[in-house]
Amino acid sequence: MKKYLLLGDGLCLIGLLFSCAQNPFTGKKSLNFVSSSQLFPSSFMPYETFLKENKVQDAPRVENVGMKIKSAAERW
């Protein structure tokens, strides 16, 4: 029984090590259970629904700040 418990623990540890990804901006490693290719589509859908249902009052200003953040991240 202990052998199976150690095998399961070892497999979990290996899975956790391979789930880690490095952040390109900070260089730190983080644990990712879901890949970006799965995360982005599932997060954009509710965001689009929110934007359709709610009017953003400062949309031009928010877009301007977002573009500045984007250009700063690209320069980084």
N, CA, C and O atoms as a Tinker XYZ file with bonds, in Angstrom:
   304  protein
     1  N      0.810000   -1.186000    0.000000    73     2
     2  CA     0.000000    0.000000    0.000000    64     1     3
     3  C      0.863000    1.264000    0.000000    63     2     4     5
     4  O      0.553000    2.238000   -0.685000    81     3
     5  N      1.964000    1.235000    0.786000    73     3     6
     6  CA     2.852000    2.394000    0.832000    64     5     7
     7  C      3.504000    2.644000   -0.519000    63     6     8     9
     8  O      3.770000    3.787000   -0.892000    81     7
     9  N      3.759000    1.553000   -1.253000    73     7    10
    10  CA     4.394000    1.686000   -2.565000    64     9    11
    11  C      3.491000    2.488000   -3.510000    63    10    12    13
    12  O      3.972000    3.350000   -4.245000    81    11
    13  N      2.189000    2.206000   -3.490000    73    11    14
    14  CA     1.255000    2.929000   -4.353000    64    13    15
    15  C      1.108000    4.384000   -3.919000    63    14    16    17
    16  O      0.962000    5.275000   -4.756000    81    15
    17  N      1.146000    4.615000   -2.635000    73    15    18
    18  CA     1.057000    5.970000   -2.119000    64    17    19
    19  C      2.269000    6.789000   -2.560000    63    18    20    21
    20  O      2.122000    7.941000   -2.967000    81    19
    21  N      3.453000    6.207000   -2.481000    73    19    22
    22  CA     4.670000    6.909000   -2.925000    64    21    23
    23  C      4.651000    7.132000   -4.426000    63    22    24    25
    24  O      5.092000    8.176000   -4.905000    81    23
    25  N      4.142000    6.159000   -5.175000    73    23    26
    26  CA     4.054000    6.307000   -6.631000    64    25    27
    27  C      3.105000    7.440000   -6.992000    63    26    28    29
    28  O      3.404000    8.246000   -7.873000    81    27
    29  N      1.964000    7.506000   -6.316000    73    27    30
    30  CA     0.996000    8.576000   -6.570000    64    29    31
    31  C      1.561000    9.938000   -6.211000    63    30    32    33
    32  O      1.388000   10.908000   -6.950000    81    31
    33  N      2.244000   10.006000   -5.062000    73    31    34
    34  CA     2.866000   11.274000   -4.670000    64    33    35
    35  C      3.925000   11.704000   -5.668000    63    34    36    37
    36  O      4.036000   12.887000   -5.992000    81    35
    37  N      4.700000   10.755000   -6.153000    73    35    38
    38  CA     5.746000   11.063000   -7.132000    64    37    39
    39  C      5.158000   11.567000   -8.437000    63    38    40    41
    40  O      5.684000   12.506000   -9.035000    81    39
    41  N      4.072000   10.950000   -8.882000    73    39    42
    42  CA     3.430000   11.393000  -10.120000    64    41    43
    43  C      2.831000   12.789000   -9.963000    63    42    44    45
    44  O      2.888000   13.601000  -10.886000    81    43
    45  N      2.262000   13.062000   -8.804000    73    43    46
    46  CA     1.719000   14.407000   -8.547000    64    45    47
    47  C      2.834000   15.451000   -8.563000    63    46    48    49
    48  O      2.667000   16.532000   -9.126000    81    47
    49  N      3.946000   15.133000   -7.959000    73    47    50
    50  CA     5.069000   16.058000   -7.921000    64    49    51
    51  C      5.605000   16.330000   -9.323000    63    50    52    53
    52  O      5.905000   17.473000   -9.664000    81    51
    53  N      5.722000   15.293000  -10.123000    73    51    54
    54  CA     6.186000   15.468000  -11.509000    64    53    55
    55  C      5.187000   16.319000  -12.289000    63    54    56    57
    56  O      5.584000   17.192000  -13.060000    81    55
    57  N      3.892000   16.066000  -12.090000    73    55    58
    58  CA     2.871000   16.860000  -12.769000    64    57    59
    59  C      2.939000   18.326000  -12.383000    63    58    60    61
    60  O      2.785000   19.201000  -13.236000    81    59
    61  N      3.167000   18.602000  -11.112000    73    59    62
    62  CA     3.275000   19.991000  -10.669000    64    61    63
    63  C      4.506000   20.673000  -11.243000    63    62    64    65
    64  O      4.453000   21.849000  -11.601000    81    63
    65  N      5.605000   19.952000  -11.334000    73    63    66
    66  CA     6.828000   20.545000  -11.881000    64    65    67
    67  C      6.662000   20.904000  -13.351000    63    66    68    69
    68  O      7.168000   21.931000  -13.802000    81    67
    69  N      5.953000   20.061000  -14.099000    73    67    70
    70  CA     5.773000   20.346000  -15.519000    64    69    71
    71  C      4.665000   21.355000  -15.777000    63    70    72    73
    72  O      4.548000   21.870000  -16.889000    81    71
    73  N      3.848000   21.645000  -14.767000    73    71    74
    74  CA     2.797000   22.641000  -14.914000    64    73    75
    75  C      3.312000   24.053000  -14.707000    63    74    76    77
    76  O      2.598000   25.013000  -14.997000    81    75
    77  N      4.517000   24.201000  -14.218000    73    75    78
    78  CA     5.080000   25.523000  -13.965000    64    77    79
    79  C      5.497000   26.183000  -15.276000    63    78    80    81
    80  O      6.055000   25.538000  -16.164000    81    79
    81  N      5.219000   27.463000  -15.376000    73    79    82
    82  CA     5.613000   28.239000  -16.551000    64    81    83
    83  C      6.304000   29.505000  -16.075000    63    82    84    85
    84  O      6.022000   30.011000  -14.989000    81    83
    85  N      7.204000   30.006000  -16.894000    73    83    86
    86  CA     7.940000   31.212000  -16.522000    64    85    87
    87  C      7.266000   32.440000  -17.108000    63    86    88    89
    88  O      6.931000   32.472000  -18.292000    81    87
    89  N      7.070000   33.449000  -16.271000    73    87    90
    90  CA     6.498000   34.709000  -16.702000    64    89    91
    91  C      7.553000   35.471000  -17.489000    63    90    92    93
    92  O      8.644000   35.709000  -16.970000    81    91
    93  N      7.257000   35.867000  -18.744000    73    91    94
    94  CA     8.274000   36.548000  -19.559000    64    93    95
    95  C      8.644000   37.935000  -19.041000    63    94    96    97
    96  O      9.731000   38.424000  -19.349000    81    95
    97  N      7.777000   38.583000  -18.266000    73    95    98
    98  CA     8.064000   39.927000  -17.786000    64    97    99
    99  C      8.888000   39.912000  -16.508000    63    98   100   101
   100  O      9.851000   40.667000  -16.376000    81    99
   101  N      8.509000   39.048000  -15.563000    73    99   102
   102  CA     9.182000   39.056000  -14.263000    64   101   103
   103  C     10.258000   37.988000  -14.148000    63   102   104   105
   104  O     11.165000   38.111000  -13.326000    81   103
   105  N     10.169000   36.940000  -14.964000    73   103   106
   106  CA    11.116000   35.844000  -14.883000    64   105   107
   107  C     10.770000   34.843000  -13.804000    63   106   108   109
   108  O     11.468000   33.842000  -13.643000    81   107
   109  N      9.700000   35.096000  -13.057000    73   107   110
   110  CA     9.297000   34.187000  -11.988000    64   109   111
   111  C      8.499000   33.024000  -12.572000    63   110   112   113
   112  O      7.833000   33.153000  -13.599000    81   111
   113  N      8.585000   31.892000  -11.890000    73   111   114
   114  CA     7.803000   30.732000  -12.306000    64   113   115
   115  C      6.488000   30.706000  -11.549000    63   114   116   117
   116  O      6.419000   31.081000  -10.379000    81   115
   117  N      5.448000   30.260000  -12.235000    73   115   118
   118  CA     4.143000   30.156000  -11.601000    64   117   119
   119  C      3.486000   28.862000  -12.037000    63   118   120   121
   120  O      3.821000   28.300000  -13.080000    81   119
   121  N      2.550000   28.396000  -11.229000    73   119   122
   122  CA     1.854000   27.153000  -11.490000    64   121   123
   123  C      0.640000   27.438000  -12.358000    63   122   124   125
   124  O     -0.225000   28.225000  -11.971000    81   123
   125  N      0.564000   26.810000  -13.524000    73   123   126
   126  CA    -0.538000   27.014000  -14.455000    64   125   127
   127  C     -1.282000   25.700000  -14.648000    63   126   128   129
   128  O     -0.751000   24.752000  -15.228000    81   127
   129  N     -2.514000   25.655000  -14.156000    73   127   130
   130  CA    -3.325000   24.463000  -14.353000    64   129   131
   131  C     -4.008000   24.479000  -15.714000    63   130   132   133
   132  O     -4.363000   23.430000  -16.252000    81   131
   133  N     -4.193000   25.687000  -16.271000    73   131   134
   134  CA    -4.865000   25.843000  -17.560000    64   133   135
   135  C     -3.941000   26.637000  -18.473000    63   134   136   137
   136  O     -3.356000   27.636000  -18.056000    81   135
   137  N     -3.811000   26.191000  -19.717000    73   135   138
   138  CA    -2.931000   26.897000  -20.652000    64   137   139
   139  C     -3.587000   28.198000  -21.113000    63   138   140   141
   140  O     -4.804000   28.359000  -21.018000    81   139
   141  N     -2.781000   29.107000  -21.604000    73   139   142
   142  CA    -3.295000   30.392000  -22.084000    64   141   143
   143  C     -4.251000   30.214000  -23.255000    63   142   144   145
   144  O     -5.219000   30.963000  -23.386000    81   143
   145  N     -3.987000   29.224000  -24.107000    73   143   146
   146  CA    -4.863000   28.991000  -25.259000    64   145   147
   147  C     -6.256000   28.547000  -24.824000    63   146   148   149
   148  O     -7.218000   28.740000  -25.567000    81   147
   149  N     -6.384000   27.961000  -23.645000    73   147   150
   150  CA    -7.702000   27.600000  -23.115000    64   149   151
   151  C     -8.285000   28.733000  -22.277000    63   150   152   153
   152  O     -9.501000   28.929000  -22.257000    81   151
   153  N     -7.445000   29.464000  -21.601000    73   151   154
   154  CA    -7.906000   30.502000  -20.685000    64   153   155
   155  C     -8.454000   31.720000  -21.411000    63   154   156   157
   156  O     -9.509000   32.231000  -21.036000    81   155
   157  N     -7.768000   32.194000  -22.434000    73   155   158
   158  CA    -8.175000   33.424000  -23.105000    64   157   159
   159  C     -9.571000   33.343000  -23.727000    63   158   160   161
   160  O    -10.385000   34.233000  -23.482000    81   159
   161  N     -9.882000   32.310000  -24.523000    73   159   162
   162  CA   -11.239000   32.265000  -25.083000    64   161   163
   163  C    -12.327000   32.198000  -24.007000    63   162   164   165
   164  O    -13.390000   32.800000  -24.162000    81   163
   165  N    -12.069000   31.481000  -22.936000    73   163   166
   166  CA   -13.089000   31.358000  -21.896000    64   165   167
   167  C    -13.235000   32.639000  -21.082000    63   166   168   169
   168  O    -14.274000   32.843000  -20.455000    81   167
   169  N    -12.236000   33.499000  -21.072000    73   167   170
   170  CA   -12.350000   34.758000  -20.329000    64   169   171
   171  C    -12.873000   35.888000  -21.208000    63   170   172   173
   172  O    -13.514000   36.808000  -20.701000    81   171
   173  N    -12.615000   35.843000  -22.510000    73   171   174
   174  CA   -13.086000   36.912000  -23.382000    64   173   175
   175  C    -14.591000   36.845000  -23.615000    63   174   176   177
   176  O    -15.230000   37.881000  -23.803000    81   175
   177  N    -15.160000   35.664000  -23.605000    73   175   178
   178  CA   -16.589000   35.515000  -23.846000    64   177   179
   179  C    -17.425000   36.237000  -22.776000    63   178   180   181
   180  O    -18.307000   37.016000  -23.136000    81   179
   181  N    -17.182000   36.009000  -21.476000    73   179   182
   182  CA   -17.942000   36.772000  -20.477000    64   181   183
   183  C    -17.644000   38.279000  -20.526000    63   182   184   185
   184  O    -18.515000   39.098000  -20.231000    81   183
   185  N    -16.426000   38.630000  -20.897000    73   183   186
   186  CA   -16.075000   40.054000  -20.997000    64   185   187
   187  C    -16.881000   40.725000  -22.109000    63   186   188   189
   188  O    -17.393000   41.829000  -21.927000    81   187
   189  N    -16.991000   40.065000  -23.249000    73   187   190
   190  CA   -17.788000   40.615000  -24.351000    64   189   191
   191  C    -19.249000   40.743000  -23.942000    63   190   192   193
   192  O    -19.902000   41.728000  -24.286000    81   191
   193  N    -19.766000   39.767000  -23.219000    73   191   194
   194  CA   -21.144000   39.819000  -22.736000    64   193   195
   195  C    -21.325000   40.994000  -21.781000    63   194   196   197
   196  O    -22.328000   41.705000  -21.849000    81   195
   197  N    -20.363000   41.196000  -20.896000    73   195   198
   198  CA   -20.417000   42.310000  -19.956000    64   197   199
   199  C    -20.434000   43.640000  -20.710000    63   198   200   201
   200  O    -21.207000   44.534000  -20.367000    81   199
   201  N    -19.596000   43.774000  -21.726000    73   199   202
   202  CA   -19.542000   45.036000  -22.473000    64   201   203
   203  C    -20.846000   45.301000  -23.218000    63   202   204   205
   204  O    -21.253000   46.454000  -23.354000    81   203
   205  N    -21.508000   44.246000  -23.702000    73   203   206
   206  CA   -22.784000   44.431000  -24.403000    64   205   207
   207  C    -23.887000   44.863000  -23.440000    63   206   208   209
   208  O    -24.756000   45.654000  -23.804000    81   207
   209  N    -23.852000   44.343000  -22.211000    73   207   210
   210  CA   -24.896000   44.630000  -21.235000    64   209   211
   211  C    -24.668000   45.940000  -20.478000    63   210   212   213
   212  O    -25.624000   46.535000  -19.981000    81   211
   213  N    -23.420000   46.397000  -20.383000    73   211   214
   214  CA   -23.093000   47.586000  -19.595000    64   213   215
   215  C    -22.362000   48.609000  -20.457000    63   214   216   217
   216  O    -21.487000   48.271000  -21.254000    81   215
   217  N    -22.743000   49.851000  -20.277000    73   215   218
   218  CA   -22.083000   50.914000  -21.024000    64   217   219
   219  C    -20.886000   51.415000  -20.218000    63   218   220   221
   220  O    -21.015000   51.751000  -19.041000    81   219
   221  N    -19.734000   51.459000  -20.857000    73   219   222
   222  CA   -18.532000   51.979000  -20.219000    64   221   223
   223  C    -18.529000   53.492000  -20.422000    63   222   224   225
   224  O    -18.531000   53.967000  -21.557000    81   223
   225  N    -18.525000   54.255000  -19.318000    73   223   226
   226  CA   -18.660000   55.700000  -19.410000    64   225   227
   227  C    -17.387000   56.380000  -19.900000    63   226   228   229
   228  O    -17.454000   57.334000  -20.675000    81   227
   229  N    -16.249000   55.907000  -19.463000    73   227   230
   230  CA   -14.984000   56.533000  -19.846000    64   229   231
   231  C    -14.241000   55.673000  -20.868000    63   230   232   233
   232  O    -13.027000   55.495000  -20.766000    81   231
   233  N    -14.961000   55.146000  -21.841000    73   231   234
   234  CA   -14.366000   54.211000  -22.793000    64   233   235
   235  C    -13.141000   54.790000  -23.512000    63   234   236   237
   236  O    -12.134000   54.088000  -23.605000    81   235
   237  N    -13.165000   56.012000  -24.019000    73   235   238
   238  CA   -11.970000   56.527000  -24.702000    64   237   239
   239  C    -10.757000   56.610000  -23.773000    63   238   240   241
   240  O     -9.636000   56.292000  -24.169000    81   239
   241  N    -10.996000   57.039000  -22.543000    73   239   242
   242  CA    -9.885000   57.153000  -21.591000    64   241   243
   243  C     -9.338000   55.772000  -21.222000    63   242   244   245
   244  O     -8.126000   55.581000  -21.127000    81   243
   245  N    -10.243000   54.815000  -21.015000    73   243   246
   246  CA    -9.822000   53.457000  -20.692000    64   245   247
   247  C     -9.028000   52.864000  -21.853000    63   246   248   249
   248  O     -8.011000   52.203000  -21.644000    81   247
   249  N     -9.498000   53.102000  -23.074000    73   247   250
   250  CA    -8.785000   52.587000  -24.249000    64   249   251
   251  C     -7.405000   53.232000  -24.372000    63   250   252   253
   252  O     -6.439000   52.554000  -24.721000    81   251
   253  N     -7.303000   54.520000  -24.092000    73   251   254
   254  CA    -6.029000   55.234000  -24.152000    64   253   255
   255  C     -5.037000   54.657000  -23.136000    63   254   256   257
   256  O     -3.874000   54.419000  -23.464000    81   255
   257  N     -5.499000   54.435000  -21.910000    73   255   258
   258  CA    -4.628000   53.865000  -20.878000    64   257   259
   259  C     -4.211000   52.450000  -21.265000    63   258   260   261
   260  O     -3.057000   52.063000  -21.078000    81   259
   261  N     -5.157000   51.678000  -21.806000    73   259   262
   262  CA    -4.838000   50.319000  -22.243000    64   261   263
   263  C     -3.776000   50.289000  -23.328000    63   262   264   265
   264  O     -2.900000   49.424000  -23.314000    81   263
   265  N     -3.843000   51.218000  -24.263000    73   263   266
   266  CA    -2.840000   51.284000  -25.327000    64   265   267
   267  C     -1.471000   51.669000  -24.765000    63   266   268   269
   268  O     -0.445000   51.180000  -25.238000    81   267
   269  N     -1.454000   52.544000  -23.755000    73   267   270
   270  CA    -0.180000   52.913000  -23.129000    64   269   271
   271  C      0.425000   51.717000  -22.392000    63   270   272   273
   272  O      1.636000   51.498000  -22.441000    81   271
   273  N     -0.421000   50.949000  -21.715000    73   271   274
   274  CA     0.068000   49.750000  -21.024000    64   273   275
   275  C      0.595000   48.745000  -22.037000    63   274   276   277
   276  O      1.632000   48.121000  -21.815000    81   275
   277  N     -0.116000   48.589000  -23.147000    73   275   278
   278  CA     0.314000   47.652000  -24.193000    64   277   279
   279  C      1.678000   48.043000  -24.757000    63   278   280   281
   280  O      2.556000   47.193000  -24.901000    81   279
   281  N      1.858000   49.313000  -25.075000    73   279   282
   282  CA     3.138000   49.744000  -25.651000    64   281   283
   283  C      4.272000   49.620000  -24.639000    63   282   284   285
   284  O      5.399000   49.283000  -25.003000    81   283
   285  N      3.974000   49.893000  -23.357000    73   283   286
   286  CA     5.007000   49.750000  -22.321000    64   285   287
   287  C      5.384000   48.280000  -22.152000    63   286   288   289
   288  O      6.560000   47.966000  -21.967000    81   287
   289  N      4.416000   47.383000  -22.210000    73   287   290
   290  CA     4.703000   45.955000  -22.083000    64   289   291
   291  C      5.506000   45.448000  -23.272000    63   290   292   293
   292  O      6.388000   44.604000  -23.111000    81   291
   293  N      5.212000   45.951000  -24.451000    73   291   294
   294  CA     5.959000   45.539000  -25.647000    64   293   295
   295  C      7.400000   46.051000  -25.596000    63   294   296   297
   296  O      8.324000   45.358000  -26.023000    81   295
   297  N      7.589000   47.260000  -25.076000    73   295   298
   298  CA     8.952000   47.787000  -24.942000    64   297   299
   299  C      9.747000   47.019000  -23.900000    63   298   300   301
   300  O     10.960000   46.856000  -24.036000    81   299
   301  N      9.073000   46.549000  -22.865000    73   299   302
   302  CA     9.709000   45.808000  -21.768000    64   301   303
   303  C     10.353000   44.582000  -22.325000    63   302   304
   304  O     10.949000   43.805000  -21.580000    81   303
